[in-house]
Amino acid sequence: MTSPYTAPQPPRPVPRWTRKRYALPALGLAFLIGLGAGFGSDSKADDARPASATPQPTATVTATMTATAEAEPAPTVTETV
């Protein structure tokens, strides 16, 4: 029973081992579910079928650049005293 004349007590800090008690099994379970999902997929069924190799037309684009004018050199500046 609580007394109305006393201040409320602050909550007790949770020890670290109690957090590990829930976090580590949860991480282990997630790891095992991931392994099951990875090994459970049937990827060999996709590899057994040969790929259909029908020739397709391809488009080749070539670009050429022609130089029409050469750049003029910058004028030289001479300084006299």
N, C-alpha and C positions, 0 to 999 in steps of 0.2 A: 504494500500500500504506500502511495506517495503522499508526502506531506505538502500542503500548499505553501508552507513557510520556508522550504529549502529550495535552492536553485537546482535546476535539472542537471543531471550528470552528463558530461560529454560522452559520446559513444566510444567504446573501446576500440583501439586500433586493431585491425585484422592482421594476424601474423602472416608472414610470407608463405609458409608451408601450406596454409589453407588455400591460397590462390593457386599454388602448384597442384594441389589435389584435384582441382577442376580443369586447369589449363592443359596440363600434360596429357591426361587421357583424351581430351578433346582434340589436341593436335595429333595424337597417335591414331585416333579414329579417322580423322580427315586424311592422314597419310595412307592408311589402309584402303579407304574408299578411292583415293586417287590411283593407287596401284591396281585395284580391281577394275577401275574404268579404263586404265591403260592396257592391261592385259586382256580385258574382256572384249575389246574391239577386234573384229575379224578383218584385218587389213590384208590377209593373204588371199581372200576371195577376190579382191579388186586386182591384185597382181596377177592372178591366174588368167584373166581374160586378155587376149591380145588386143592391142590398140589398132583401130582401123586407120590404115595409112593410105588415104586417097590423095593424089596430088591436087594441090590447090594453086590457082594462079597467084602470083606475087607481083606487087607493084614496086618498082625500083625508081627512086627519085634521085637525080644527080643535079648538082648545081655547080655552075662554073662562074668564075669571076674574071672579068676582063678589066685591065687597067687602061684608061684612055688618056689620062694626063698625069704627068709626074709633078710632085710637089716642089715648089720653088724654095730654094734655101732662104733663110732669114737674112736680111741685110746686115752687114757688119757696121758697127758703130765705132768711129775713131774719135778719141778725145784729144784735143790740143790744149796746150797751156799757154 
